[in-house]
Amino acid sequence: MRILYFAWLRERLNKGEEEVNLPEQVRTVSDLLSWLASTDEAADLAFGDRRIIRAAVDERLVGHDASISGARTVALFPPMTGG
Amino acid sequence: MTFTGLVRSLAGSEIESMTLEHYPELAERQIGQILDEATTRFALLDAVVIHRFGELFPDEPIMQVMTLALHRREAFDGAEFLMDYLKTDAPFWKLEKTAGESSWVAAKESDDQAKRRWKLD
């Protein structure tokens, strides 16, 4: 699965994208955030307060309880400040 | 009704530039969806959203919302609905450069409140 990062999350992680092979039990966005934070200390620090991190699965804005199984791309990013 | 958002250049705010990062595929889908929602909700004859990205400078336009309706109320409400939505749910992030220092603009709670009045989600 491809993971995209944007804005200050991309900067803190020093990467805009990465390819991951997720273990079976990582099924939702919040599972993914926990798994990333547990496997990479930089991610744990970068996420900070995980509740504010927004997500999109295959280019659809979703909540943390959304499923990611079978997803091609998951994007993780800070609250949006467009307009 | 047309609304254009510019890069601030108020006296005393030494914004040198504002860089807009965005997620293109999600932006197109999100803006398309909200245009459909606004069109049905406010019986708009037509509606357009333009949102720029990359490095922009004071007084330059960042985005524009245009709505066309039979009556003023729908045109104004439709434009405001689109604006509120763009502030919170369109995948853009602003990096402001002032006095050589760059910092990410923080999302404002007031923007979330503004969107909630439309009872979208």
N, CA and C atoms of all chains as a GROMACS GRO file, in nm:
protein
  612
    1MET      N    1   0.084  -0.118   0.000
    1MET     CA    2   0.000   0.000   0.000
    1MET      C    3   0.089   0.125   0.000
    2ARG      N    4   0.044   0.224  -0.077
    2ARG     CA    5   0.119   0.351  -0.082
    2ARG      C    6   0.063   0.447   0.021
    3ILE      N    7   0.151   0.513   0.098
    3ILE     CA    8   0.106   0.614   0.193
    3ILE      C    9   0.162   0.750   0.151
    4LEU      N   10   0.074   0.850   0.144
    4LEU     CA   11   0.116   0.986   0.108
    4LEU      C   12   0.111   1.073   0.233
    5TYR      N   13   0.208   1.164   0.243
    5TYR     CA   14   0.210   1.260   0.355
    5TYR      C   15   0.210   1.400   0.296
    6PHE      N   16   0.148   1.494   0.366
    6PHE     CA   17   0.146   1.633   0.316
    6PHE      C   18   0.183   1.731   0.426
    7ALA      N   19   0.218   1.854   0.382
    7ALA     CA   20   0.240   1.971   0.469
    7ALA      C   21   0.338   1.937   0.582
    8TRP      N   22   0.308   1.982   0.704
    8TRP     CA   23   0.411   1.966   0.808
    8TRP      C   24   0.431   1.820   0.847
    9LEU      N   25   0.336   1.735   0.815
    9LEU     CA   26   0.357   1.592   0.842
    9LEU      C   27   0.463   1.539   0.746
   10ARG      N   28   0.454   1.580   0.620
   10ARG     CA   29   0.556   1.540   0.520
   10ARG      C   30   0.694   1.591   0.564
   11GLU      N   31   0.699   1.715   0.610
   11GLU     CA   32   0.827   1.776   0.650
   11GLU      C   33   0.886   1.704   0.770
   12ARG      N   34   0.802   1.678   0.870
   12ARG     CA   35   0.854   1.615   0.992
   12ARG      C   36   0.904   1.473   0.962
   13LEU      N   37   0.838   1.404   0.875
   13LEU     CA   38   0.878   1.267   0.842
   13LEU      C   39   0.986   1.264   0.736
   14ASN      N   40   1.007   1.385   0.675
   14ASN     CA   41   1.111   1.394   0.573
   14ASN      C   42   1.084   1.303   0.453
   15LYS      N   43   0.958   1.275   0.428
   15LYS     CA   44   0.920   1.198   0.308
   15LYS      C   45   0.776   1.230   0.274
   16GLY      N   46   0.747   1.233   0.145
   16GLY     CA   47   0.612   1.263   0.100
   16GLY      C   48   0.534   1.137   0.068
   17GLU      N   49   0.609   1.027   0.063
   17GLU     CA   50   0.542   0.904   0.022
   17GLU      C   51   0.623   0.783   0.066
   18GLU      N   52   0.555   0.673   0.095
   18GLU     CA   53   0.630   0.548   0.118
   18GLU      C   54   0.538   0.430   0.087
   19GLU      N   55   0.602   0.317   0.060
   19GLU     CA   56   0.529   0.193   0.030
   19GLU      C   57   0.541   0.104   0.153
   20VAL      N   58   0.428   0.049   0.199
   20VAL     CA   59   0.434  -0.036   0.320
   20VAL      C   60   0.361  -0.167   0.297
   21ASN      N   61   0.406  -0.269   0.369
   21ASN     CA   62   0.330  -0.396   0.371
   21ASN      C   63   0.270  -0.407   0.510
   22LEU      N   64   0.140  -0.397   0.518
   22LEU     CA   65   0.076  -0.390   0.649
   22LEU      C   66   0.045  -0.530   0.702
   23PRO      N   67   0.068  -0.553   0.832
   23PRO     CA   68   0.025  -0.679   0.892
   23PRO      C   69  -0.128  -0.689   0.889
   24GLU      N   70  -0.176  -0.809   0.897
   24GLU     CA   71  -0.318  -0.842   0.886
   24GLU      C   72  -0.405  -0.755   0.977
   25GLN      N   73  -0.357  -0.734   1.100
   25GLN     CA   74  -0.448  -0.673   1.200
   25GLN      C   75  -0.462  -0.521   1.182
   26VAL      N   76  -0.388  -0.464   1.088
   26VAL     CA   77  -0.401  -0.319   1.066
   26VAL      C   78  -0.513  -0.298   0.965
   27ARG      N   79  -0.632  -0.265   1.016
   27ARG     CA   80  -0.750  -0.263   0.926
   27ARG      C   81  -0.811  -0.125   0.908
   28THR      N   82  -0.789  -0.032   1.007
   28THR     CA   83  -0.853   0.100   0.996
   28THR      C   84  -0.746   0.210   0.993
   29VAL      N   85  -0.791   0.332   0.968
   29VAL     CA   86  -0.696   0.445   0.968
   29VAL      C   87  -0.629   0.456   1.104
   30SER      N   88  -0.705   0.443   1.212
   30SER     CA   89  -0.642   0.458   1.344
   30SER      C   90  -0.545   0.342   1.371
   31ASP      N   91  -0.578   0.219   1.322
   31ASP     CA   92  -0.480   0.109   1.334
   31ASP      C   93  -0.350   0.149   1.263
   32LEU      N   94  -0.366   0.209   1.145
   32LEU     CA   95  -0.249   0.245   1.064
   32LEU      C   96  -0.163   0.347   1.139
   33LEU      N   97  -0.229   0.450   1.195
   33LEU     CA   98  -0.154   0.552   1.269
   33LEU      C   99  -0.078   0.488   1.385
   34SER      N  100  -0.143   0.398   1.457
   34SER     CA  101  -0.077   0.332   1.570
   34SER      C  102   0.039   0.246   1.520
   35TRP      N  103   0.015   0.172   1.413
   35TRP     CA  104   0.119   0.084   1.361
   35TRP      C  105   0.241   0.165   1.313
   36LEU      N  106   0.214   0.275   1.241
   36LEU     CA  107   0.325   0.359   1.193
   36LEU      C  108   0.403   0.416   1.312
   37ALA      N  109   0.330   0.461   1.412
   37ALA     CA  110   0.397   0.522   1.528
   37ALA      C  111   0.477   0.417   1.603
   38SER      N  112   0.428   0.293   1.602
   38SER     CA  113   0.499   0.189   1.678
   38SER      C  114   0.622   0.140   1.602
   39THR      N  115   0.617   0.145   1.471
   39THR     CA  116   0.732   0.092   1.394
   39THR      C  117   0.836   0.199   1.365
   40ASP      N  118   0.799   0.327   1.388
   40ASP     CA  119   0.895   0.432   1.351
   40ASP      C  120   0.882   0.547   1.449
   41GLU      N  121   0.986   0.563   1.532
   41GLU     CA  122   0.976   0.664   1.638
   41GLU      C  123   0.954   0.803   1.580
   42ALA      N  124   1.015   0.826   1.462
   42ALA     CA  125   1.000   0.959   1.401
   42ALA      C  126   0.852   0.983   1.371
   43ALA      N  127   0.783   0.878   1.329
   43ALA     CA  128   0.640   0.893   1.298
   43ALA      C  129   0.563   0.925   1.425
   44ASP      N  130   0.599   0.857   1.534
   44ASP     CA  131   0.529   0.881   1.660
   44ASP      C  132   0.541   1.028   1.698
   45LEU      N  133   0.664   1.080   1.685
   45LEU     CA  134   0.686   1.222   1.718
   45LEU      C  135   0.612   1.312   1.619
   46ALA      N  136   0.622   1.272   1.490
   46ALA     CA  137   0.564   1.357   1.384
   46ALA      C  138   0.413   1.369   1.400
   47PHE      N  139   0.348   1.256   1.434
   47PHE     CA  140   0.202   1.263   1.445
   47PHE      C  141   0.160   1.355   1.559
   48GLY      N  142   0.236   1.350   1.667
   48GLY     CA  143   0.197   1.430   1.784
   48GLY      C  144   0.059   1.385   1.828
   49ASP      N  145  -0.036   1.478   1.829
   49ASP     CA  146  -0.173   1.444   1.870
   49ASP      C  147  -0.245   1.382   1.750
   50ARG      N  148  -0.250   1.249   1.751
   50ARG     CA  149  -0.301   1.178   1.632
   50ARG      C  150  -0.444   1.216   1.595
   51ARG      N  151  -0.520   1.265   1.693
   51ARG     CA  152  -0.663   1.291   1.664
   51ARG      C  153  -0.678   1.398   1.557
   52ILE      N  154  -0.579   1.488   1.546
   52ILE     CA  155  -0.599   1.596   1.447
   52ILE      C  156  -0.556   1.552   1.307
   53ILE      N  157  -0.489   1.438   1.295
   53ILE     CA  158  -0.443   1.395   1.162
   53ILE      C  159  -0.565   1.354   1.078
   54ARG      N  160  -0.579   1.409   0.958
   54ARG     CA  161  -0.690   1.373   0.869
   54ARG      C  162  -0.640   1.265   0.772
   55ALA      N  163  -0.736   1.196   0.708
   55ALA     CA  164  -0.697   1.086   0.619
   55ALA      C  165  -0.788   1.079   0.497
   56ALA      N  166  -0.730   1.025   0.388
   56ALA     CA  167  -0.809   0.997   0.268
   56ALA      C  168  -0.768   0.859   0.221
   57VAL      N  169  -0.867   0.776   0.190
   57VAL     CA  170  -0.841   0.641   0.139
   57VAL      C  171  -0.884   0.637  -0.006
   58ASP      N  172  -0.788   0.605  -0.095
   58ASP     CA  173  -0.814   0.606  -0.240
   58ASP      C  174  -0.890   0.734  -0.280
   59GLU      N  175  -0.834   0.845  -0.236
   59GLU     CA  176  -0.882   0.980  -0.272
   59GLU      C  177  -1.024   1.010  -0.224
   60ARG      N  178  -1.059   0.952  -0.109
   60ARG     CA  179  -1.186   0.990  -0.045
   60ARG      C  180  -1.157   1.027   0.100
   61LEU      N  181  -1.203   1.143   0.143
   61LEU     CA  182  -1.183   1.189   0.281
   61LEU      C  183  -1.257   1.094   0.374
   62VAL      N  184  -1.186   1.041   0.475
   62VAL     CA  185  -1.251   0.946   0.567
   62VAL      C  186  -1.214   0.977   0.712
   63GLY      N  187  -1.287   0.914   0.803
   63GLY     CA  188  -1.258   0.929   0.945
   63GLY      C  189  -1.161   0.820   0.989
   64HIS      N  190  -1.118   0.828   1.116
   64HIS     CA  191  -1.018   0.734   1.166
   64HIS      C  192  -1.070   0.591   1.174
   65ASP      N  193  -1.203   0.576   1.181
   65ASP     CA  194  -1.254   0.438   1.194
   65ASP      C  195  -1.275   0.374   1.056
   66ALA      N  196  -1.243   0.447   0.951
   66ALA     CA  197  -1.265   0.394   0.816
   66ALA      C  198  -1.171   0.275   0.789
   67SER      N  199  -1.222   0.179   0.709
   67SER     CA  200  -1.140   0.064   0.673
   67SER      C  201  -1.036   0.102   0.569
   68ILE      N  202  -0.919   0.038   0.579
   68ILE     CA  203  -0.817   0.062   0.476
   68ILE      C  204  -0.786  -0.068   0.403
   69SER      N  205  -0.861  -0.175   0.434
   69SER     CA  206  -0.825  -0.303   0.370
   69SER      C  207  -0.855  -0.295   0.221
   70GLY      N  208  -0.757  -0.338   0.142
   70GLY     CA  209  -0.773  -0.336  -0.003
   70GLY      C  210  -0.745  -0.200  -0.064
   71ALA      N  211  -0.707  -0.104   0.020
   71ALA     CA  212  -0.683   0.031  -0.034
   71ALA      C  213  -0.552   0.032  -0.113
   72ARG      N  214  -0.548   0.112  -0.219
   72ARG     CA  215  -0.421   0.128  -0.296
   72ARG      C  216  -0.338   0.239  -0.232
   73THR      N  217  -0.410   0.350  -0.196
   73THR     CA  218  -0.338   0.466  -0.143
   73THR      C  219  -0.409   0.518  -0.019
   74VAL      N  220  -0.331   0.546   0.085
   74VAL     CA  221  -0.386   0.615   0.202
   74VAL      C  222  -0.306   0.743   0.218
   75ALA      N  223  -0.374   0.857   0.230
   75ALA     CA  224  -0.304   0.984   0.249
   75ALA      C  225  -0.328   1.029   0.393
   76LEU      N  226  -0.224   1.079   0.456
   76LEU     CA  227  -0.233   1.130   0.594
   76LEU      C  228  -0.184   1.274   0.593
   77PHE      N  229  -0.261   1.364   0.658
   77PHE     CA  230  -0.225   1.506   0.649
   77PHE      C  231  -0.285   1.585   0.764
   78PRO      N  232  -0.228   1.706   0.788
   78PRO     CA  233  -0.280   1.791   0.894
   78PRO      C  234  -0.415   1.850   0.852
   79PRO      N  235  -0.484   1.913   0.948
   79PRO     CA  236  -0.609   1.982   0.912
   79PRO      C  237  -0.583   2.077   0.795
   80MET      N  238  -0.683   2.087   0.706
   80MET     CA  239  -0.663   2.161   0.581
   80MET      C  240  -0.684   2.311   0.600
   81THR      N  241  -0.608   2.390   0.529
   81THR     CA  242  -0.618   2.536   0.545
   81THR      C  243  -0.623   2.603   0.408
   82GLY      N  244  -0.721   2.558   0.330
   82GLY     CA  245  -0.736   2.616   0.195
   82GLY      C  246  -0.823   2.741   0.202
   83GLY      N  247  -0.870   2.784   0.084
   83GLY     CA  248  -0.963   2.895   0.077
   83GLY      C  249  -0.895   3.030   0.092
   84MET      N  250  -2.274   3.582  -0.811
   84MET     CA  251  -2.196   3.633  -0.700
   84MET      C  252  -2.054   3.579  -0.714
   85THR      N  253  -1.957   3.667  -0.702
   85THR     CA  254  -1.817   3.627  -0.712
   85THR      C  255  -1.742   3.669  -0.588
   86PHE      N  256  -1.667   3.574  -0.530
   86PHE     CA  257  -1.580   3.609  -0.416
   86PHE      C  258  -1.438   3.569  -0.452
   87THR      N  259  -1.343   3.661  -0.432
   87THR     CA  260  -1.203   3.632  -0.459
   87THR      C  261  -1.122   3.646  -0.332
   88GLY      N  262  -1.048   3.544  -0.291
   88GLY     CA  263  -0.963   3.551  -0.172
   88GLY      C  264  -0.822   3.586  -0.215
   89LEU      N  265  -0.767   3.688  -0.152
   89LEU     CA  266  -0.632   3.734  -0.189
   89LEU      C  267  -0.533   3.701  -0.078
   90VAL      N  268  -0.405   3.701  -0.114
   90VAL     CA  269  -0.299   3.690  -0.013
   90VAL      C  270  -0.296   3.823   0.059
   91ARG      N  271  -0.309   3.817   0.192
   91ARG     CA  272  -0.317   3.941   0.270
   91ARG      C  273  -0.192   4.026   0.247
   92SER      N  274  -0.213   4.156   0.246
   92SER     CA  275  -0.095   4.246   0.241
   92SER      C  276  -0.129   4.368   0.325
   93LEU      N  277  -0.182   4.337   0.447
   93LEU     CA  278  -0.220   4.450   0.534
   93LEU      C  279  -0.095   4.520   0.584
   94ALA      N  280  -0.108   4.646   0.612
   94ALA     CA  281   0.007   4.720   0.670
   94ALA      C  282   0.048   4.644   0.797
   95GLY      N  283   0.175   4.627   0.818
   95GLY     CA  284   0.220   4.566   0.942
   95GLY      C  285   0.228   4.414   0.934
   96SER      N  286   0.164   4.352   0.830
   96SER     CA  287   0.182   4.206   0.821
   96SER      C  288   0.282   4.183   0.710
   97GLU      N  289   0.404   4.152   0.751
   97GLU     CA  290   0.507   4.145   0.647
   97GLU      C  291   0.508   4.007   0.580
   98ILE      N  292   0.391   3.967   0.527
   98ILE     CA  293   0.391   3.838   0.455
   98ILE      C  294   0.471   3.857   0.327
   99GLU      N  295   0.576   3.778   0.315
   99GLU     CA  296   0.655   3.788   0.192
   99GLU      C  297   0.593   3.701   0.083
  100SER      N  298   0.551   3.580   0.124
  100SER     CA  299   0.483   3.495   0.025
  100SER      C  300   0.401   3.390   0.098
  101MET      N  301   0.310   3.329   0.024
  101MET     CA  302   0.231   3.220   0.081
  101MET      C  303   0.235   3.106  -0.019
  102THR      N  304   0.280   2.990   0.028
  102THR     CA  305   0.288   2.876  -0.063
  102THR      C  306   0.175   2.780  -0.030
  103LEU      N  307   0.097   2.745  -0.133
  103LEU     CA  308  -0.015   2.652  -0.114
  103LEU      C  309   0.027   2.514  -0.161
  104GLU      N  310   0.033   2.418  -0.065
  104GLU     CA  311   0.055   2.278  -0.105
  104GLU      C  312  -0.083   2.216  -0.123
  105HIS      N  313  -0.095   2.118  -0.213
  105HIS     CA  314  -0.227   2.056  -0.227
  105HIS      C  315  -0.215   1.911  -0.269
  106TYR      N  316  -0.327   1.837  -0.259
  106TYR     CA  317  -0.335   1.695  -0.298
  106TYR      C  318  -0.430   1.695  -0.418
  107PRO      N  319  -0.374   1.699  -0.542
  107PRO     CA  320  -0.456   1.725  -0.660
  107PRO      C  321  -0.576   1.633  -0.677
  108GLU      N  322  -0.553   1.502  -0.670
  108GLU     CA  323  -0.665   1.409  -0.699
  108GLU      C  324  -0.779   1.429  -0.598
  109LEU      N  325  -0.741   1.445  -0.471
  109LEU     CA  326  -0.845   1.462  -0.370
  109LEU      C  327  -0.912   1.598  -0.385
  110ALA      N  328  -0.834   1.698  -0.420
  110ALA     CA  329  -0.890   1.833  -0.436
  110ALA      C  330  -0.996   1.833  -0.546
  111GLU      N  331  -0.964   1.770  -0.658
  111GLU     CA  332  -1.061   1.771  -0.769
  111GLU      C  333  -1.189   1.700  -0.728
  112ARG      N  334  -1.173   1.587  -0.661
  112ARG     CA  335  -1.293   1.511  -0.620
  112ARG      C  336  -1.375   1.588  -0.517
  113GLN      N  337  -1.307   1.642  -0.417
  113GLN     CA  338  -1.377   1.714  -0.310
  113GLN      C  339  -1.451   1.836  -0.366
  114ILE      N  340  -1.382   1.915  -0.449
  114ILE     CA  341  -1.443   2.038  -0.502
  114ILE      C  342  -1.558   2.001  -0.594
  115GLY      N  343  -1.541   1.894  -0.673
  115GLY     CA  344  -1.650   1.849  -0.760
  115GLY      C  345  -1.773   1.813  -0.678
  116GLN      N  346  -1.749   1.740  -0.568
  116GLN     CA  347  -1.862   1.697  -0.483
  116GLN      C  348  -1.934   1.816  -0.421
  117ILE      N  349  -1.857   1.912  -0.372
  117ILE     CA  350  -1.919   2.024  -0.302
  117ILE      C  351  -1.991   2.116  -0.401
  118LEU      N  352  -1.942   2.121  -0.524
  118LEU     CA  353  -2.012   2.200  -0.626
  118LEU      C  354  -2.149   2.136  -0.654
  119ASP      N  355  -2.152   2.003  -0.664
  119ASP     CA  356  -2.281   1.935  -0.686
  119ASP      C  357  -2.376   1.962  -0.569
  120GLU      N  358  -2.320   1.952  -0.447
  120GLU     CA  359  -2.402   1.973  -0.327
  120GLU      C  360  -2.459   2.115  -0.325
  121ALA      N  361  -2.374   2.212  -0.356
  121ALA     CA  362  -2.418   2.352  -0.353
  121ALA      C  363  -2.522   2.377  -0.462
  122THR      N  364  -2.498   2.318  -0.578
  122THR     CA  365  -2.589   2.340  -0.691
  122THR      C  366  -2.729   2.290  -0.658
  123THR      N  367  -2.739   2.169  -0.600
  123THR     CA  368  -2.874   2.118  -0.568
  123THR      C  369  -2.932   2.194  -0.449
  124ARG      N  370  -2.847   2.217  -0.349
  124ARG     CA  371  -2.899   2.276  -0.225
  124ARG      C  372  -2.951   2.418  -0.246
  125PHE      N  373  -2.884   2.497  -0.332
  125PHE     CA  374  -2.922   2.638  -0.348
  125PHE      C  375  -2.978   2.666  -0.487
  126ALA      N  376  -3.016   2.559  -0.557
  126ALA     CA  377  -3.075   2.576  -0.691
  126ALA      C  378  -2.992   2.671  -0.777
  127LEU      N  379  -2.862   2.646  -0.778
  127LEU     CA  380  -2.775   2.735  -0.855
  127LEU      C  381  -2.785   2.700  -1.004
  128LEU      N  382  -2.782   2.801  -1.089
  128LEU     CA  383  -2.780   2.779  -1.234
  128LEU      C  384  -2.641   2.734  -1.275
  129ASP      N  385  -2.540   2.790  -1.203
  129ASP     CA  386  -2.402   2.748  -1.233
  129ASP      C  387  -2.314   2.785  -1.114
  130ALA      N  388  -2.202   2.718  -1.099
  130ALA     CA  389  -2.109   2.751  -0.990
  130ALA      C  390  -1.970   2.708  -1.032
  131VAL      N  391  -1.871   2.791  -0.999
  131VAL     CA  392  -1.732   2.761  -1.036
  131VAL      C  393  -1.644   2.789  -0.914
  132VAL      N  394  -1.546   2.701  -0.894
  132VAL     CA  395  -1.444   2.725  -0.790
  132VAL      C  396  -1.308   2.719  -0.858
  133ILE      N  397  -1.227   2.820  -0.834
  133ILE     CA  398  -1.088   2.818  -0.884
  133ILE      C  399  -1.000   2.826  -0.760
  134HIS      N  400  -0.901   2.738  -0.746
  134HIS     CA  401  -0.811   2.744  -0.631
  134HIS      C  402  -0.670   2.727  -0.684
  135ARG      N  403  -0.584   2.825  -0.657
  135ARG     CA  404  -0.447   2.819  -0.707
  135ARG      C  405  -0.358   2.744  -0.607
  136PHE      N  406  -0.240   2.710  -0.651
  136PHE     CA  407  -0.144   2.646  -0.560
  136PHE      C  408  -0.004   2.693  -0.599
  137GLY      N  409   0.095   2.657  -0.515
  137GLY     CA  410   0.232   2.702  -0.542
  137GLY      C  411   0.257   2.831  -0.465
  138GLU      N  412   0.364   2.901  -0.501
  138GLU     CA  413   0.401   3.021  -0.425
  138GLU      C  414   0.327   3.143  -0.476
  139LEU      N  415   0.259   3.211  -0.387
  139LEU     CA  416   0.181   3.330  -0.423
  139LEU      C  417   0.230   3.449  -0.339
  140PHE      N  418   0.204   3.568  -0.389
  140PHE     CA  419   0.258   3.688  -0.324
  140PHE      C  420   0.146   3.783  -0.284
  141PRO      N  421   0.175   3.877  -0.188
  141PRO     CA  422   0.069   3.966  -0.140
  141PRO      C  423  -0.012   4.028  -0.255
  142ASP      N  424  -0.141   4.039  -0.230
  142ASP     CA  425  -0.240   4.094  -0.326
  142ASP      C  426  -0.272   3.998  -0.440
  143GLU      N  427  -0.201   3.888  -0.452
  143GLU     CA  428  -0.236   3.794  -0.559
  143GLU      C  429  -0.358   3.710  -0.515
  144PRO      N  430  -0.442   3.672  -0.612
  144PRO     CA  431  -0.558   3.590  -0.575
  144PRO      C  432  -0.515   3.448  -0.539
  145ILE      N  433  -0.577   3.394  -0.437
  145ILE     CA  434  -0.555   3.254  -0.398
  145ILE      C  435  -0.665   3.168  -0.459
  146MET      N  436  -0.788   3.214  -0.446
  146MET     CA  437  -0.899   3.132  -0.496
  146MET      C  438  -1.017   3.223  -0.532
  147GLN      N  439  -1.109   3.164  -0.606
  147GLN     CA  440  -1.229   3.240  -0.643
  147GLN      C  441  -1.348   3.145  -0.647
  148VAL      N  442  -1.459   3.196  -0.595
  148VAL     CA  443  -1.585   3.120  -0.595
  148VAL      C  444  -1.685   3.204  -0.673
  149MET      N  445  -1.751   3.142  -0.771
  149MET     CA  446  -1.855   3.214  -0.847
  149MET      C  447  -1.984   3.132  -0.843
  150THR      N  448  -2.095   3.199  -0.817
  150THR     CA  449  -2.224   3.130  -0.819
  150THR      C  450  -2.323   3.212  -0.901
  151LEU      N  451  -2.412   3.141  -0.970
  151LEU     CA  452  -2.514   3.207  -1.053
  151LEU      C  453  -2.649   3.149  -1.014
  152ALA      N  454  -2.744   3.236  -0.975
  152ALA     CA  455  -2.876   3.187  -0.934
  152ALA      C  456  -2.981   3.288  -0.978
  153LEU      N  457  -3.108   3.243  -0.976
  153LEU     CA  458  -3.216   3.335  -1.016
  153LEU      C  459  -3.230   3.447  -0.914
  154HIS      N  460  -3.200   3.413  -0.786
  154HIS     CA  461  -3.222   3.512  -0.679
  154HIS      C  462  -3.093   3.536  -0.600
  155ARG      N  463  -3.083   3.658  -0.549
  155ARG     CA  464  -2.960   3.699  -0.478
  155ARG      C  465  -2.930   3.604  -0.361
  156ARG      N  466  -3.036   3.570  -0.281
  156ARG     CA  467  -3.016   3.491  -0.160
  156ARG      C  468  -2.942   3.360  -0.192
  157GLU      N  469  -2.990   3.289  -0.296
  157GLU     CA  470  -2.926   3.159  -0.328
  157GLU      C  471  -2.782   3.180  -0.372
  158ALA      N  472  -2.759   3.287  -0.450
  158ALA     CA  473  -2.623   3.310  -0.501
  158ALA      C  474  -2.527   3.338  -0.385
  159PHE      N  475  -2.574   3.424  -0.290
  159PHE     CA  476  -2.487   3.459  -0.175
  159PHE      C  477  -2.467   3.336  -0.086
  160ASP      N  478  -2.577   3.267  -0.051
  160ASP     CA  479  -2.564   3.151   0.039
  160ASP      C  480  -2.480   3.042  -0.026
  161GLY      N  481  -2.499   3.021  -0.155
  161GLY     CA  482  -2.422   2.918  -0.226
  161GLY      C  483  -2.274   2.949  -0.221
  162ALA      N  484  -2.240   3.075  -0.242
  162ALA     CA  485  -2.098   3.116  -0.241
  162ALA      C  486  -2.041   3.099  -0.100
  163GLU      N  487  -2.119   3.136   0.001
  163GLU     CA  488  -2.069   3.124   0.138
  163GLU      C  489  -2.052   2.977   0.176
  164PHE      N  490  -2.146   2.895   0.133
  164PHE     CA  491  -2.140   2.750   0.157
  164PHE      C  492  -2.010   2.695   0.097
  165LEU      N  493  -1.983   2.734  -0.028
  165LEU     CA  494  -1.860   2.686  -0.096
  165LEU      C  495  -1.736   2.735  -0.022
  166MET      N  496  -1.737   2.861   0.020
  166MET     CA  497  -1.621   2.918   0.091
  166MET      C  498  -1.596   2.843   0.221
  167ASP      N  499  -1.703   2.824   0.299
  167ASP     CA  500  -1.686   2.756   0.428
  167ASP      C  501  -1.627   2.618   0.406
  168TYR      N  502  -1.674   2.556   0.298
  168TYR     CA  503  -1.629   2.420   0.271
  168TYR      C  504  -1.481   2.420   0.230
  169LEU      N  505  -1.443   2.515   0.144
  169LEU     CA  506  -1.303   2.521   0.097
  169LEU      C  507  -1.206   2.541   0.212
  170LYS      N  508  -1.252   2.611   0.314
  170LYS     CA  509  -1.164   2.641   0.427
  170LYS      C  510  -1.128   2.515   0.506
  171THR      N  511  -1.220   2.416   0.507
  171THR     CA  512  -1.197   2.303   0.600
  171THR      C  513  -1.180   2.169   0.530
  172ASP      N  514  -1.241   2.151   0.414
  172ASP     CA  515  -1.244   2.017   0.356
  172ASP      C  516  -1.183   2.005   0.217
  173ALA      N  517  -1.111   2.110   0.174
  173ALA     CA  518  -1.041   2.096   0.045
  173ALA      C  519  -0.892   2.082   0.078
  174PRO      N  520  -0.825   1.982   0.021
  174PRO     CA  521  -0.690   1.948   0.065
  174PRO      C  522  -0.584   2.046   0.016
  175PHE      N  523  -0.581   2.162   0.084
  175PHE     CA  524  -0.478   2.264   0.060
  175PHE      C  525  -0.417   2.301   0.194
  176TRP      N  526  -0.287   2.336   0.195
  176TRP     CA  527  -0.221   2.377   0.318
  176TRP      C  528  -0.137   2.498   0.288
  177LYS      N  529  -0.150   2.600   0.376
  177LYS     CA  530  -0.081   2.728   0.351
  177LYS      C  531   0.047   2.738   0.433
  178LEU      N  532   0.155   2.768   0.365
  178LEU     CA  533   0.283   2.791   0.432
  178LEU      C  534   0.316   2.940   0.414
  179GLU      N  535   0.314   3.013   0.524
  179GLU     CA  536   0.333   3.158   0.518
  179GLU      C  537   0.480   3.192   0.544
  180LYS      N  538   0.534   3.280   0.460
  180LYS     CA  539   0.672   3.324   0.484
  180LYS      C  540   0.670   3.469   0.528
  181THR      N  541   0.714   3.492   0.651
  181THR     CA  542   0.723   3.632   0.698
  181THR      C  543   0.863   3.652   0.756
  182ALA      N  544   0.925   3.760   0.716
  182ALA     CA  545   1.060   3.797   0.765
  182ALA      C  546   1.152   3.674   0.755
  183GLY      N  547   1.148   3.608   0.639
  183GLY     CA  548   1.243   3.500   0.614
  183GLY      C  549   1.208   3.368   0.682
  184GLU      N  550   1.106   3.371   0.769
  184GLU     CA  551   1.068   3.248   0.841
  184GLU      C  552   0.941   3.189   0.779
  185SER      N  553   0.940   3.058   0.760
  185SER     CA  554   0.819   2.995   0.705
  185SER      C  555   0.746   2.920   0.814
  186SER      N  556   0.612   2.934   0.815
  186SER     CA  557   0.536   2.857   0.914
  186SER      C  558   0.403   2.817   0.852
  187TRP      N  559   0.356   2.696   0.892
  187TRP     CA  560   0.229   2.645   0.839
  187TRP      C  561   0.114   2.715   0.910
  188VAL      N  562   0.020   2.761   0.832
  188VAL     CA  563  -0.098   2.825   0.890
  188VAL      C  564  -0.178   2.718   0.963
  189ALA      N  565  -0.223   2.750   1.083
  189ALA     CA  566  -0.300   2.650   1.160
  189ALA      C  567  -0.448   2.660   1.121
  190ALA      N  568  -0.514   2.545   1.118
  190ALA     CA  569  -0.658   2.544   1.088
  190ALA      C  570  -0.730   2.614   1.203
  191LYS      N  571  -0.834   2.688   1.170
  191LYS     CA  572  -0.903   2.765   1.276
  191LYS      C  573  -1.033   2.695   1.316
  192GLU      N  574  -1.056   2.689   1.446
  192GLU     CA  575  -1.180   2.630   1.497
  192GLU      C  576  -1.300   2.705   1.438
  193SER      N  577  -1.284   2.836   1.420
  193SER     CA  578  -1.398   2.915   1.369
  193SER      C  579  -1.437   2.868   1.229
  194ASP      N  580  -1.339   2.818   1.153
  194ASP     CA  581  -1.372   2.767   1.019
  194ASP      C  582  -1.456   2.640   1.031
  195ASP      N  583  -1.423   2.557   1.130
  195ASP     CA  584  -1.502   2.434   1.147
  195ASP      C  585  -1.644   2.470   1.191
  196GLN      N  586  -1.652   2.568   1.283
  196GLN     CA  587  -1.786   2.609   1.327
  196GLN      C  588  -1.868   2.661   1.210
  197ALA      N  589  -1.801   2.743   1.126
  197ALA     CA  590  -1.874   2.804   1.012
  197ALA      C  591  -1.932   2.692   0.926
  198LYS      N  592  -1.855   2.586   0.908
  198LYS     CA  593  -1.904   2.480   0.819
  198LYS      C  594  -2.018   2.403   0.884
  199ARG      N  595  -2.013   2.390   1.017
  199ARG     CA  596  -2.113   2.305   1.083
  199ARG      C  597  -2.254   2.360   1.066
  200ARG      N  598  -2.266   2.494   1.052
  200ARG     CA  599  -2.404   2.548   1.044
  200ARG      C  600  -2.475   2.495   0.920
  201TRP      N  601  -2.402   2.448   0.817
  201TRP     CA  602  -2.469   2.396   0.700
  201TRP      C  603  -2.514   2.252   0.722
  202LYS      N  604  -2.480   2.196   0.837
  202LYS     CA  605  -2.516   2.058   0.874
  202LYS      C  606  -2.483   1.962   0.761
  203LEU      N  607  -2.363   1.962   0.720
  203LEU     CA  608  -2.315   1.880   0.608
  203LEU      C  609  -2.300   1.735   0.650
  204ASP      N  610  -2.217   1.709   0.759
  204ASP     CA  611  -2.193   1.566   0.790
  204ASP      C  612  -2.276   1.523   0.908
   0.00000   0.00000   0.00000
